[in-house]
Amino acid sequence: MGGALRATCATGGSAMRTAVFAVVAVGTSLVAVGPLPAQGAPDQPALDRPAAVPPADGTFQTGPAVAPACSGVPIRTTDNAAQVVDDAPTGTTFCFTAGWHRITETIHPKADQVLAGNTGAVLTGSVRLTRWTANNGDWVTTGVLPPAYPQTGQCEDNTANICYLGEQLFLDSKHLTRVATRDKVAPGTFYADYAANAVYLGSNPAGHSIEMSKTQTAIESSATGVTVRGLTIEHFATPPQGGAVVLGLGWKVIANDIRWNHGVGAMLVNADGAVLEKNHIHSNGQLGIGQYSTLKATIASNEVSYNNTDGFWIADWESGGIKTTWSSGGQVSGNLIQYNRGIGLWSDAYDDSRTFSSNQILRNAADGIRYEIGRNGVIADNVVAGNGFGTGRGSGTSLWDGGGINVNTSSNVQVRDNVVANNVNGIAIQSRTRGSGPWGTNLLRDIVVSGNQVTMRGGTTATGMVQNAGAVIPAGEVTLNDNVYILDSLTAERFQKTGQWYTAKEWRGTGQDTASAFTLGKAVLDATGILTILPPTS
């Protein structure tokens, strides 16, 4: 089906004119290509998803189901896995048999060893709690907690400050909610009194399995070339910023289900050249994936979803999907990052030459992508939709609060060819006073935003830049051009530059987006990342 669709758009001139769209068929829907920019510039590309983003329709395959069959030295559920691995030579392949393997001490693999699972192999860091006594309408067990330990990290609830506590409870594998005081205990919740070494449960434990996470880390060592695949790894009492699996130099962690751990699901630390691929990393207490001080690692084709179950600060403290820091090179690509209570994908503090590409990033509570205090970054070919609508401490709707994509006090960053649809804001460029680091004073410089398809509708939704008094953006350091904007109104002020608001026409008058297209319509994104533009009245 072909033809032309006529609609009104803003152009580079002082008047509005009628523009012509090319039209291509997507099933029974129409996808607008354009409108054509002013002054004879070439046609805009089709409104389409970037290449190879993973679908969010349930067909994206990750986890143990995509791991190859295991052949090697068996580790049975009755074995001490850490001891079996420690007793074997380098290069050994181990096969965890089906069933629950209770890991009471961290497994430290040797160089080139393979830790793999047969179908149904589960490594758990929890212990069963079986001795419960009724107590004033609740149930209590004693003697199972460690001594009290100091707080690490920042919580969404900064009054109770209980997010850092790692001993989580699970009733029939269902995660229970921790409460701060005994009087708040109710069905589905628990309270841990570390001073009295007592755990209070609000649900009757009779006939149910009650588990408490206890061991902090499942797998970690300084050995190189380790492979971990085909395992379910759950219920580890990982501390904040600590991983249930900690990758090292040249590790390959592939096709695992890493879930319901307290801190971070998988953590790359000094893990140069490591590969984290095809894992389902979900429902962890703080973050799905963390990376620190790592060169040229690959984080690809994972599903990272529903993380920050334990209440870390959503807006600004390492909660959500993926966070990398102090790392160079490498890529985060082809991941499905969705429904995390925090930032979807976050580069922070001296990441250099990082590439975020071909990810689908959906409905995270804070920014879809945040690139903060870094340099030489590429953010390309991602689908970023429905992010930033969290309502917790520090959340908001201004460009200071972020958007679908947020570039914060970084230099030489390209934001190109992304679909940025229906987020709290479109693309937010922030210049803040952030002190100095290994590259000198942290400044916002040389930001180029091009080839993106940005949908903004309603409220205070905007694209543009903000600055504070100590971090003024010099002219020419931020360039937006060759983008397509899908708007609810061409007269609404949907663009902002350092405190001033602009309509589409006025925005072009500032020298930004002079060859971009401004389209009236409603954008609908399907699960595969296809963006369909409907008429404004639909």
N, C-alpha and C positions, 0 to 999 in steps of 0.2 A: 504494500500500500504506500503510495507516495502522494506528493502534492505540496501545497503551501498553506500555511496558517498565518493569518494576519493578526498582529497584536500591537499594542502601543508600548514604546520603550523610551527611555531617556537616551540622548545621544550627546556627542561632544559639542553640538551647537547650542544656541540659546533657546531654541524652541523644541517642542516635542514633535516627533514625526511618526508615521506608520512604518514599521519594519516588516520584513519578510523572513519567516522561519522556514528552513528545510524541515521535513517531517519524516520520521522513520517509524515503522510499526514495531511494537513490542507486545506480542500477543494481540489483545484487542485494545491496547492503550497506545497513545501517541507520545513520543518523546521529542521535545522541541530541540532543534539545533540552532542555537543563536539566542537572541536576534543578531543580525549582522551589525558589527560595529560601524561607527561613522567613518567617513572619508575614505571609503574604498578598501578598508582593511580586509584580510581574508576571512572566510567563514570561521565561526567558532567550532570546536569539535563537538561531536554528539554528546548529549547529556547521558552518561553511561557510567557503569561502575569501572574503577580502575582494574587492570588485568589481575586475575588470579586471587582476588580476595576470597577468603573462606566463607561459605554460606552460613547463615544463622537459622536454617530451617530444620535442623536436626540431622542432616545428612553428612556433616563434617565428621570425619572419622579420626579419633584420637584414642589413646589409652591402650591397655593390654590387648584389646581385640585386634589391633593392627601389628602386634609384636610377632616375630617368628617363633616357631616351636623351639623349645629348649632341649639341648642335649649336653649333659655334663654331669658333674658330681652332684648327687641329690643332697639337699638340705631338708630334713623332715621337720614337722611341727614340734617334735619332741627334742630336737637337737638345740644345742647352744650355737646359734648361727655365727655369732662373733668369734667363737672359738674355732669352729670348723673353717672359717675363712682364714683366720690367723695361722692355722696349722698347715695350710696348703701353700704350694709354691706360687711364684708369680706366673701370670698367664692362665691360671686355672679358670674354667667356666663352671659356675655353680647353678643348679636348678632348684629353686624353692618349690616344694611340692604344694599341691592344692591344700588350702586350709589356713588357719590363723597361726602365724608365727609370732610369739610374744618376744619382742626384742627388749631385753632388760639392760643391755649395754650397747653402746654404739658399735656398729660394724666398721672395721678399718681395713678396707681392701688393699691388696698389694698391687704393684704395677701390672697393668694389662689384664687384670682379672675381670671376669664378667659375672655380674650378679643378675640372674634372669629368673623369670617365674614361669611355672606351668600355669595353665588356666586355673584361676581361683586362688592364686597365692597372695596372701595378705600379710604384710608386715605391720604389726601394731605396737605402739608404745604404751598401751594402756594396761591396767590391771583390773581385775574384777573386784567389785566391792559387794560382799555377800552378808556381812553381819550388820543388819539394821535393827534399830529399836524404835518403836513408836515413842514420840516425845511431844506432847502438847499440840497434837494435830499434824506434826511433821514426823519425819523419820531421821534418825541420826546414826552415824558410824564414827568411830574415833580411831586415832593412831595411824592414819593413812597419809597425812600431809607432811611435807618437808617443813623445816623451820621457816619462819617468815623471812622474806628477802626484800631488798629495796626495789622501789619502782624504777622502771626503765620505759621511756617513751611517753607519748602524750595521748590522752584518751579523749574521745568525743564528749563524754561526761567528765569534765574536769573538776567536779566536786567529789564524786565518789572515787574516781581514779582507780578503777579496778581492772582495766583492760589488760594490764601487764601480767596478771596472775595466770600461770600456765596450766594449772591442773583443771582441765575441763571435764565435765560429766556428760555421759551419753546413756540414755535409756533406750534399750533395744536399738542401738546405733543412732538414735536421734539426739542431736546436740541440744543440751539444756542451757537455759539462760542463767548466767551468774547474777545474783543480786548482792547489794552492798551490805545489808544488815539482816539479821535473823528475822525481824518482824516483816520483811518483804517477801519471805519465802511463800510460794504458792505453787499449784500444779504446773509442771513444766520448768521450774526454776530450782536453783540450789544456792546455798550460802556456805562458803568455806571460812571457818574461824581458825586462822593459823596459830593464834596465841593459845587456844584451847585444844588444837589439833582435832577438830571436829568438823564433819561435813553434814549439813542439814539438807534434806531432800523434801520437796513439796509434793511429790507423786508417790503413791504406794508402790514400793519395790516388789511386792509379792508377785511371783510369776513372771518377773521381768529380769533382763540382764542389765546390770548397771556397771558401766566401765568408767574409769578415771584415767586420763592421760598422765603419764608419769615419766617415762624415759624422754630425755630432751631431744636427742638427735638419732636418726636411723642410720645414716651412712655418711661417713666423712673420713678422709685421710689425705696425707700429703703425697700419696703415690700418683703417678702419671698414667694416662691412657686407660683409665677404668671405664667400663661400660655397665650401665644399670638399665634394664629393660624388662617390660612385661610384668611389672609388679604393681600391686596396690599398697600404698604407704600412707598410714593414717594414725591419728590419735597420738601424735608425739607432742610433748609439752615444750615445744621449742620456744625459747625466749624471744622477745621482740628483736627484730633484725637478724634472727637466727633461722636457719633452714632445717627442715626435716631431712632433706638431702642437700649436702654441700658439695658442689662440683669443684674439682681441681683442674690442674693443667692437662689439657687434652682429653678431658672426660667426654663421654657420650651418654646422655641420659635420654632414652628414647622410649616412647609408647608406654608410659606408666600412668597410673591414676594416683595423684598426690592430693590428699584431701583431709580436711578436718584436723589439721595440725595448728598449734596455737599461734606461732609466729609466721614465718615465711614457708611456703611449700618447698620451693627449690631455690637455693642461693648459690650464685657463682662468686667465688672469692679467689683472687689470683688464679683465675681459671682460663689462662690464655689458650685460645684455640678450641675451647670447649663447645660442644653442640648440645642444645636442649631442644628436642624436637618431638612432635606428635604426642605430647603428653596432655592429659586432661588434669588441669591444676585448678582446683575449685574448693570453695568453702573453707579456706584457711583463715585463721583468726586475724591476721594483719595484712599480708600481701600474698599474691600468688607466686611471683618471681621477684627476686632481688639480684642485683649484680654490683660488685665492688672491685675496683682495682684490677680490671681484666682487659686484655688486649685481644681484639679480633675474635670474639666469641659469636656464636650464631644462636639466636632464639627464634625458632621458626616452626610454623604449622602446629602450634599448641592451641588448645582452648583454655582460656584463663577467665574464670567466671565466679561470681558470687563470693568473692573474697572480702575480708574484713568482717568476719562474723562476730568478733569479740570486742568491737567498740572502740577501735583506735580512731584518732581524730581524722574525720573524713576530709576536711578541706586542706590540711597542710602538714600531716605527719605520716609519711610513708605508709599509707594505707591504700588498698585498692588492688589493681591488677599487676602491673610490672613497674619496677623502679630500677634505674641504673645510675651509677655514680662513679666518678673518678676512673672512667674506663675510656678506651680509645679503639677506634675502628670497629669492625663487626657490624652486625645488623640485627634488627628485630623485624621479622617479615612473615607475612602469611598467617598471622595469628588471629583468632577470634577472641576478642577481649570484651566481655559484656557483663552487665549487672554487678559490677564491683562497687562496694561502698567506699569510694575514694576516686582517685585519678585512674583513668584507664591505662595510659602509658606515659611514664614520667622519666625524663632525663634530667639529672640535677647535679650540680656541683662538679664542674670540671670534666664532664664528658667531652671528648674531642673526636671529630670525624665519625659520628654515629649516624646510621641510616635507619629510619623507620619507614617501611614501605609495605604496601599491599596488605595491610591489616584491616579487618573490619572491627570497629570499636563502637559499641552500642550501649547506651543507657547506663553509663557509669555516673555515680553521684556527683563527681567533680569534673574537671577538665577531661575531654577525651584524650588529647595529647598535650603534655606540657614539656617544653624544652627550656630549661632554666640554668642560667650561669654556665653555658657551654659554648662551644664554637665549632664551626665547620660541619654543621649538621644538615642532613637532608631528610625532609618529611615529605614523602611522595607516594602517590597512587593509593592512598588509604581511603576507606569509607568511614566517616566519623559522624554519628547521628544520635540524637536524643540524649546527649550528655550535659551534665552541669546543673541538674535540677534538684540536687540535694538541699535539704533545708536545715542542716545541722549548724553547729558552732562555726562561725566564720564563712558560711555560705552566703552567696549574694548573686545579684544579676548584672552588676556593672562590669565593664571591661577590666577593672581591677580584680574582679573575682574570677576572670578567665572566660573560657568558651569552648567551642569544639576543638580548636587548636589554639594554644597559648604559647607565644614565644616571649620569654622573660629574661631581660638583661643578658642576652647572648649575642654572639657575633658570627657573621658569615653563615647565615642559616637560610636555606632554600625551602620554601613551602610551596609545593607545586603539584598540580594535577590530582588534587584530592577532591572527594565529594564530602562537603561539610553541610549537613542537613539537619535543621530543626533542633539545634542545640540552644542552650541558654543564651549564648552569643555565637557569632560566626568565628572570625579569626581575631584574636586579641593580641596586640603587640604591646608589651609593657616595658617601660624603662624605669628601673627603681635604683635607689642608692643601696648597693650591696657590698660595699667594701672592696678589698683587694684579695688576690690569690696568686697562684703560681704564674699567671699570665699578666700580672699587674692589676690595675683598677678594672673591676668588672663593669663593662659598658654594653649598651645596646648599639650595635653597629652592623651595617651591611646586611639588612634583612630584605629578601626578595620573595614576594608572594605572587605567584602567577599560575595561570592555567587551572585554577580551582573553580568548582561549582558550589556556590555558597547560598544556602537557603536561610532567609531571616523573615520571621513572621511574628508580629504582635509584641506587646509589652515594650521593654527597653532593649530588645535584641539589637545588637550592633556588630559591626566590624570596624576596626581602626586601631588607634594607638593612644596610649596614655603615658604620662610621665610625672614624676614628682620633681620638686623644685631643685633637688640636688642632682638630677639625672636628665637634664634637658637633651632632647634628641636633635642633633644637628640636621640641617636640611640635607636631603638626599640620602640619608642613611636607611630609610625605609621606603621601599618601592612596591606598590601594588599595581598590577596591570595584567591585561589579557585574561581576566577572570570572568565568570558568568555569575550574576547574582539573581536569584529568584526571590521576589519580594511580594509582600501583601499590598504595598502601596508605593508608588513612585514619588509621592509627596511626603511620606513619613520620613522622619529623620532616623535613618538606619546606619549612619556612618559617623564616626567620631575621630577627631584629631585634637589631642591634648586639651580636652575640656570643651571644645566646640562641637556641636552636632550639625549634621548636614543631610539634606535629601540627596538622592542619587545625582541629580543635575549639579547641585552645589558641590558635592564631593569631587566630581570631575573638575570643577573649577579650582580645587586646591592643587591640581596637578597629579592626583592619584587616579588610577583606573581609567585613564583617558582612552584606552582602546578596549575597555571591558564592555560587557553587555549587561543590561539591567532589564529583567524580565518580570512581568506580572504573572503570578500563578501560585499554585499550591504544589509543593513537592511531596511525593509519596515514594518512600524507599521500601523495596521489597526485601525479603530475607536473603537474597543473593547479591544485594548491593545495587540493583538496577534502580535508577532514579527516574520516576515518571512525573511529568509536569502536567497538572490538570488546570483548567481555566480557573480564574480567581473565585468564581461563584460556586465551584464544585464542593 
